[in-house]
Amino acid sequence: MSEVHGYVATQSGGICLQGGVGRDLDAESGAVRAYLAEMGLDAYVTMRREVRDGRELAVFRLDEQRARQWAPDFDTFGLAHALGLDTHGKPADLEREILLAMLLGPMAFPYPSCAELRCSVRVRRYTVEAARKTLLAFDTEEAERPMDCWEEYSEQRGFTLRPGQPLIPALEKTTQPENSGGKLYSFSCYRATEYVMLLGIARGLAEWNPPLLAELQRQWETRAILAEEFHDVFLHEYGSLEQPMPFRYYVPGDRLWFRNPDEPSTNAEGYEGSWVVYLGEGLFSNFWKPRKHYTLTDKCVEIFHWRNATYMGADGKLKVDEDLVDAKVAQSLRDPQEVADILQRMLRLREPFGVYRNGGCVDASREYVRCLCPGTAELVFPGAAMPVEAA
C-alpha cells in the first residue's frame, strides 16, 4: 500500500478501509455496505479486497459503467445534475454527491472505520454549507473580527476567543452576515478558507467527538492555529505534481488553490493565487460577492485578468483594480472565442513554486479534513507555542 499525503494508491481508487490491530475488517465493511444502502447507493458500488504491504484493504468503488456515465474522465462537475440531486434543499443529497465523488476517485480515500467515513462526509457537508453562507471583505493587510467574540489581535496568539465565547457561534458571526447583522469582516482568501474549514471541523466534532471539540475550544482560547501549521494539524493533502489530480475532479468540501501564472502581477499582495472551497455542482466558493460563486471558467478568466488590472498605489506597492478586473471578465465572457483562448492558457497544471514559463492556474492537489472520531482522531493541538501571522 502506497500512502501519499493521506490518500492511498490502490488498484482501483475509491474509498478504502484499512485492516489493522483491533479492527474487524469484515464488520467495518458490512457497516459501510449498510451506510451505502442507507444513502441509496449500494446498487452502484463494487467492493474488492486487496493486500498491500501485508495489510488487507476493503476497497469500495462506483462501478465503471456509472462512473463513465455520471463522471466521464473523472469530471465530477455534473454529478448532482446526472442524479437529480437537490444539494441545497436536501442535506442528504449533498452527502450523496460527496460520497459519489469519493467513490469514483482516481486515488482511494483511506479510513480506519465506517464511523470515520461517515464523519468525513458530514464534515465536508458542513464545510460546504459554511462556505455557501460566507461573505467577507477582501483585505490582505488589515484583519478584523467581532470584538464581543474575539480578543484584540496579538502577534503571538492571533485572534483568540474571549472567555465564555463558544467557537462555533463565534465563527458563524465572523463569516456569515446573516449572523452579524450584515457586517462584513476583513479577510484574505487563505484565512477565509481556514475559518470555513474550522467551522466544518467544529460542527463535526460537536456531533462525533465532543471532548475533542472542548480541546479545540481551549486551543482557540489560548492561540490560533494558522497558515502551514493549520494545514499540518487539520488537513490531508491528496495529489502532487508527480501524481496530479484530474483537472475536473473535485470532492465537495475540498480546499484548493488556483495559482496566478503571471509572475509580474503576483507581486501584488494577495494575488499570488486564490484559495477556495469546492461546493459541488461545478462551483467554487466566492467569499466576496453574494450568491456569485465561481465556475471553473469564471475563476480562470478572473485570474487571467489580474495581469491587466495592476497599478502602483500611492504607498509604492503594486495593487489590482478589482472593478477593472470585473469589467474585463464581463467583456471576455461575452466572447466565446476569447474565453476559449484564455482557457487554453489557464487550464494547465501549475508549475513548481518559483517557475513561471508555460504553466496554468490548476493545482495538482486538494485538501480535506483529518480523522476526528474517538480512538482514531488524528488531531494533535500544539498549545501556546509559536508566533502567528496577521490577516
C-alpha positions as CSV (number, residue, x, y, z in Angstrom):
1,M,0.0,0.0,0.0
2,S,1.4,3.4,-1.0
3,E,0.3,6.3,1.2
4,V,0.9,9.8,-0.2
5,H,-0.3,12.9,1.7
6,G,-3.3,11.0,3.1
7,Y,-4.6,9.2,0.1
8,V,-3.9,5.6,-0.9
9,A,-2.8,4.2,-4.2
10,T,-4.8,1.1,-4.8
11,Q,-5.6,-0.8,-8.0
12,S,-8.9,0.9,-8.4
13,G,-9.2,4.1,-6.3
14,G,-12.4,4.9,-4.4
15,I,-12.8,4.6,-0.6
16,C,-10.8,2.0,1.3
17,L,-11.0,0.6,4.8
18,Q,-7.7,-0.5,6.2
19,G,-7.4,-3.6,8.4
20,G,-5.3,-3.4,11.5
21,V,-4.9,-4.3,15.1
22,G,-8.2,-4.2,16.9
23,R,-10.2,-3.6,13.7
24,D,-12.6,-6.2,12.2
25,L,-12.4,-5.6,8.5
26,D,-15.5,-7.8,7.8
27,A,-17.6,-5.9,10.4
28,E,-16.5,-2.5,9.2
29,S,-17.1,-3.5,5.5
30,G,-20.6,-4.5,6.4
31,A,-21.1,-1.2,8.1
32,V,-20.0,0.6,5.0
33,R,-22.4,-1.5,2.9
34,A,-25.2,-0.6,5.3
35,Y,-24.3,3.1,5.0
36,L,-24.3,3.0,1.2
37,A,-27.7,1.3,1.3
38,E,-29.0,4.0,3.7
39,M,-27.8,6.5,1.1
40,G,-29.4,4.6,-1.8
41,L,-26.0,4.0,-3.5
42,D,-25.2,0.3,-2.7
43,A,-26.5,-1.0,-6.0
44,Y,-24.0,1.2,-7.9
45,V,-20.9,0.3,-5.8
46,T,-18.5,-2.6,-6.1
47,M,-16.2,-3.9,-3.2
48,R,-13.0,-5.8,-3.6
49,R,-10.3,-7.0,-1.2
50,E,-6.7,-6.1,-1.8
51,V,-3.5,-6.7,0.1
52,R,-0.8,-4.1,0.0
53,D,2.4,-4.2,2.0
54,G,1.0,-7.0,4.1
55,R,-2.1,-5.0,5.0
56,E,-5.6,-6.0,3.9
57,L,-7.9,-3.4,2.4
58,A,-11.6,-3.4,1.5
59,V,-12.0,-1.0,-1.4
60,F,-15.4,0.4,-2.4
61,R,-15.7,2.0,-5.8
62,L,-18.5,3.3,-8.1
63,D,-19.0,0.7,-10.8
64,E,-17.2,1.6,-14.1
65,Q,-20.4,1.9,-16.1
66,R,-21.9,4.5,-13.8
67,A,-18.5,6.3,-13.4
68,R,-18.2,6.7,-17.1
69,Q,-21.9,7.8,-17.4
70,W,-22.0,10.2,-14.5
71,A,-18.4,11.5,-14.4
72,P,-16.5,10.8,-17.6
73,D,-12.8,11.3,-17.3
74,F,-13.3,11.9,-13.5
75,D,-15.3,15.1,-14.2
76,T,-17.4,15.4,-11.0
77,F,-19.0,18.8,-12.0
78,G,-22.1,17.1,-13.4
79,L,-22.7,14.5,-10.7
80,A,-25.6,16.3,-8.9
81,H,-27.4,17.0,-12.2
82,A,-26.9,13.5,-13.5
83,L,-28.7,12.0,-10.5
84,G,-31.2,14.8,-10.0
85,L,-29.8,15.8,-6.6
86,D,-31.1,18.8,-4.7
87,T,-27.9,19.6,-2.7
88,H,-29.3,22.9,-1.4
89,G,-32.7,21.8,-0.2
90,K,-31.7,18.3,1.0
91,P,-28.6,17.9,3.1
92,A,-28.6,14.1,2.4
93,D,-28.3,14.8,-1.3
94,L,-25.2,16.9,-0.7
95,E,-23.8,14.0,1.2
96,R,-24.7,11.7,-1.7
97,E,-22.7,14.0,-4.1
98,I,-19.8,13.9,-1.7
99,L,-19.8,10.1,-1.4
100,L,-20.2,9.6,-5.2
101,A,-17.2,11.9,-5.9
102,M,-15.1,9.9,-3.4
103,L,-16.2,6.5,-4.7
104,L,-15.1,7.3,-8.3
105,G,-11.8,9.0,-7.3
106,P,-8.6,8.0,-9.1
107,M,-6.9,7.5,-5.7
108,A,-8.5,5.9,-2.7
109,F,-9.5,7.8,0.4
110,P,-8.4,5.7,3.4
111,Y,-10.5,5.3,6.6
112,P,-9.9,3.1,9.7
113,S,-13.7,2.6,10.2
114,C,-17.1,3.3,8.8
115,A,-17.6,5.9,11.6
116,E,-14.7,7.9,10.2
117,L,-16.1,7.7,6.7
118,R,-19.5,9.0,7.9
119,C,-17.8,11.7,9.9
120,S,-15.7,12.8,7.0
121,V,-18.7,13.1,4.7
122,R,-20.6,15.0,7.3
123,V,-17.7,17.4,7.9
124,R,-17.4,18.0,4.1
125,R,-21.1,18.8,4.1
126,Y,-20.8,21.2,7.0
127,T,-17.8,22.9,5.2
128,V,-19.8,23.4,2.0
129,E,-22.8,24.8,3.9
130,A,-20.5,27.2,5.7
131,A,-18.7,28.3,2.5
132,R,-22.0,28.9,0.8
133,K,-23.0,31.3,3.6
134,T,-19.6,33.1,4.0
135,L,-19.4,36.7,2.8
136,L,-16.4,38.8,3.7
137,A,-14.4,42.0,2.8
138,F,-11.2,41.2,1.0
139,D,-8.1,42.7,2.6
140,T,-4.6,41.3,2.7
141,E,-3.2,43.9,5.2
142,E,-6.0,44.5,7.7
143,A,-8.0,42.0,9.7
144,E,-11.0,42.5,12.0
145,R,-13.3,40.3,14.0
146,P,-16.5,40.9,16.1
147,M,-14.9,42.1,19.3
148,D,-17.6,40.7,21.5
149,C,-16.3,37.2,20.4
150,W,-12.6,37.7,20.0
151,E,-9.8,39.3,21.9
152,E,-7.7,42.1,20.3
153,Y,-5.2,40.7,17.8
154,S,-1.8,39.6,19.2
155,E,1.2,38.7,17.1
156,Q,2.0,35.8,19.4
157,R,-1.6,34.4,19.7
158,G,-3.6,35.7,16.7
159,F,-7.3,36.3,17.3
160,T,-8.3,34.2,20.3
161,L,-11.7,33.7,21.8
162,R,-12.9,35.8,24.7
163,P,-13.8,33.9,27.9
164,G,-17.2,32.3,27.7
165,Q,-17.5,32.6,23.9
166,P,-18.1,29.2,22.2
167,L,-16.1,28.6,19.0
168,I,-19.0,27.7,16.6
169,P,-21.2,30.8,17.1
170,A,-18.1,33.0,17.0
171,L,-17.0,31.6,13.6
172,E,-20.6,31.9,12.3
173,K,-20.8,35.5,13.4
174,T,-17.4,36.3,11.9
175,T,-18.0,34.8,8.5
176,Q,-21.8,34.9,7.9
177,P,-23.6,38.2,7.5
178,E,-26.9,36.6,8.5
179,N,-25.4,36.1,12.0
180,S,-23.6,39.5,12.2
181,G,-26.3,41.9,11.3
182,G,-24.9,42.3,7.8
183,K,-21.4,43.3,8.9
184,L,-18.6,42.1,6.7
185,Y,-15.2,41.4,8.3
186,S,-11.9,41.8,6.6
187,F,-10.0,38.6,5.5
188,S,-7.5,37.3,3.0
189,C,-8.7,34.4,0.9
190,Y,-6.3,32.0,2.7
191,R,-7.5,33.0,6.2
192,A,-11.1,32.8,5.0
193,T,-10.7,29.2,4.0
194,E,-9.2,28.4,7.4
195,Y,-12.2,29.8,9.2
196,V,-14.6,27.9,6.9
197,M,-12.8,24.7,7.3
198,L,-12.5,25.2,11.1
199,L,-16.3,25.7,11.3
200,G,-16.9,22.5,9.4
201,I,-14.4,20.7,11.8
202,A,-16.0,22.2,14.9
203,R,-19.5,21.2,13.8
204,G,-18.3,17.7,13.0
205,L,-16.7,17.4,16.4
206,A,-19.8,18.6,18.1
207,E,-21.6,15.6,16.6
208,W,-18.9,12.9,16.6
209,N,-16.4,13.8,19.3
210,P,-17.5,16.5,21.8
211,P,-14.4,16.0,24.1
212,L,-12.1,16.9,21.2
213,L,-14.3,19.9,20.5
214,A,-13.6,21.0,24.0
215,E,-9.9,20.7,23.4
216,L,-10.3,22.7,20.2
217,Q,-12.2,25.4,22.2
218,R,-9.3,25.6,24.7
219,Q,-6.8,25.8,21.9
220,W,-8.5,28.8,20.4
221,E,-8.8,30.5,23.8
222,T,-5.0,30.1,24.0
223,R,-3.7,30.6,20.5
224,A,-5.0,30.4,16.9
225,I,-3.6,27.8,14.6
226,L,-2.9,29.4,11.2
227,A,-1.1,29.0,7.9
228,E,1.2,26.0,7.4
229,E,0.5,24.9,11.0
230,F,-3.2,24.8,10.2
231,H,-2.6,22.6,7.2
232,D,-0.4,20.3,9.2
233,V,-2.7,19.9,12.2
234,F,-6.1,19.7,10.4
235,L,-5.7,18.6,6.8
236,H,-4.6,15.8,4.5
237,E,-3.4,16.7,1.0
238,Y,-4.0,14.4,-1.9
239,G,-2.4,14.7,-5.4
240,S,1.0,16.1,-6.2
241,L,2.9,17.5,-9.2
242,E,4.2,13.9,-9.8
243,Q,0.6,12.5,-9.4
244,P,-1.8,15.3,-10.2
245,M,-5.5,15.0,-9.8
246,P,-7.6,15.3,-13.0
247,F,-8.3,18.9,-13.8
248,R,-12.1,18.5,-13.3
249,Y,-12.0,16.1,-10.3
250,Y,-13.1,17.7,-7.0
251,V,-15.0,16.5,-4.0
252,P,-17.4,18.9,-2.3
253,G,-15.6,20.2,0.8
254,D,-12.1,20.1,-0.7
255,R,-9.9,23.1,-0.1
256,L,-7.7,24.0,-3.1
257,W,-5.6,26.7,-4.6
258,F,-5.6,28.3,-8.1
259,R,-2.3,29.8,-9.0
260,N,-1.7,33.1,-10.7
261,P,0.7,32.0,-13.5
262,D,1.6,35.7,-14.4
263,E,4.8,36.5,-12.5
264,P,4.6,40.3,-12.6
265,S,1.1,40.5,-11.1
266,T,1.9,38.1,-8.3
267,N,3.9,41.0,-6.8
268,A,0.5,42.5,-5.8
269,E,-0.1,41.2,-2.3
270,G,-2.9,38.7,-2.2
271,Y,-2.8,38.0,-5.9
272,E,-0.3,35.1,-5.9
273,G,-3.3,32.9,-6.3
274,S,-6.7,32.2,-4.9
275,W,-7.8,29.8,-2.2
276,V,-11.3,28.4,-2.4
277,V,-13.6,25.6,-1.3
278,Y,-15.3,23.3,-3.8
279,L,-19.0,23.5,-3.2
280,G,-20.2,20.8,-5.6
281,E,-22.2,21.2,-8.8
282,G,-19.2,22.6,-10.6
283,L,-19.0,25.7,-8.3
284,F,-16.1,27.1,-6.2
285,S,-16.6,29.5,-3.3
286,N,-16.7,33.2,-3.8
287,F,-16.4,34.9,-0.4
288,W,-16.5,38.4,-1.7
289,K,-19.8,38.7,-3.7
290,P,-23.1,37.4,-2.6
291,R,-24.5,34.4,-4.4
292,K,-21.9,34.7,-7.2
293,H,-19.9,31.5,-6.8
294,Y,-17.3,30.7,-9.4
295,T,-17.4,28.1,-12.2
296,L,-14.0,26.9,-13.3
297,T,-14.3,29.1,-16.4
298,D,-15.1,32.2,-14.2
299,K,-12.1,31.5,-12.0
300,C,-9.7,31.1,-14.8
301,V,-10.9,34.3,-16.6
302,E,-10.7,36.3,-13.4
303,I,-7.2,35.2,-12.5
304,F,-6.1,35.8,-16.1
305,H,-7.2,39.4,-16.0
306,W,-5.4,40.2,-12.8
307,R,-2.4,40.9,-15.1
308,N,-4.4,43.5,-17.0
309,A,-5.6,45.5,-13.9
310,T,-2.4,46.2,-11.9
311,Y,-1.3,49.7,-10.9
312,M,1.2,51.2,-8.5
313,G,-0.5,52.5,-5.3
314,A,0.4,55.7,-3.5
315,D,2.2,53.6,-1.0
316,G,4.6,52.3,-3.7
317,K,3.0,48.8,-3.7
318,L,1.6,47.0,-6.7
319,K,-2.2,46.6,-6.5
320,V,-5.0,45.2,-8.6
321,D,-8.1,47.3,-9.5
322,E,-10.9,44.8,-8.8
323,D,-13.5,47.0,-10.6
324,L,-11.4,46.8,-13.8
325,V,-11.0,43.1,-13.4
326,D,-14.8,42.7,-13.1
327,A,-15.2,44.8,-16.3
328,K,-12.7,42.8,-18.2
329,V,-14.1,39.5,-17.1
330,A,-17.6,40.6,-18.2
331,Q,-16.3,41.6,-21.5
332,S,-14.4,38.4,-22.1
333,L,-17.3,36.2,-21.1
334,R,-19.4,37.8,-23.9
335,D,-16.8,36.5,-26.5
336,P,-16.7,32.7,-26.7
337,Q,-13.5,32.7,-28.7
338,E,-11.7,34.9,-26.2
339,V,-12.8,32.6,-23.4
340,A,-11.5,29.6,-25.3
341,D,-8.2,31.4,-25.8
342,I,-7.9,32.2,-22.1
343,L,-8.8,28.7,-21.0
344,Q,-6.2,27.3,-23.4
345,R,-3.6,29.2,-21.5
346,M,-5.0,28.8,-18.0
347,L,-6.3,25.2,-17.9
348,R,-2.9,23.8,-17.5
349,L,-1.2,22.3,-14.5
350,R,0.6,24.9,-12.4
351,E,4.4,24.9,-12.4
352,P,6.6,24.4,-9.3
353,F,6.9,27.4,-7.0
354,G,9.3,30.0,-8.4
355,V,8.8,28.8,-12.0
356,Y,6.8,30.9,-14.5
357,R,7.1,29.7,-18.1
358,N,4.2,27.8,-19.6
359,G,2.1,26.6,-16.7
360,G,-1.5,27.4,-15.9
361,C,-3.6,28.0,-12.8
362,V,-4.7,24.5,-11.9
363,D,-3.1,23.0,-8.8
364,A,-2.2,19.3,-8.6
365,S,-3.6,18.7,-5.2
366,R,-6.7,19.2,-2.9
367,E,-7.0,19.2,0.9
368,Y,-9.6,17.6,3.2
369,V,-10.0,17.2,7.0
370,R,-8.2,14.5,9.0
371,C,-9.9,11.8,11.1
372,L,-11.9,13.1,14.0
373,C,-13.6,10.2,15.8
374,P,-12.8,8.9,19.3
375,G,-10.0,6.3,19.1
376,T,-8.9,7.2,15.6
377,A,-8.7,11.0,15.6
378,E,-5.5,12.4,14.1
379,L,-5.6,16.0,15.5
380,V,-2.8,17.0,17.9
381,F,-3.0,20.5,19.1
382,P,0.2,22.5,19.7
383,G,-0.8,24.6,22.7
384,A,0.6,28.1,23.1
385,A,3.9,27.9,21.3
386,M,4.9,29.7,18.0
387,P,4.1,33.3,17.0
388,V,1.5,33.7,14.2
389,E,0.9,35.9,11.2
390,A,-1.8,38.6,10.7
391,A,-4.7,38.7,8.1
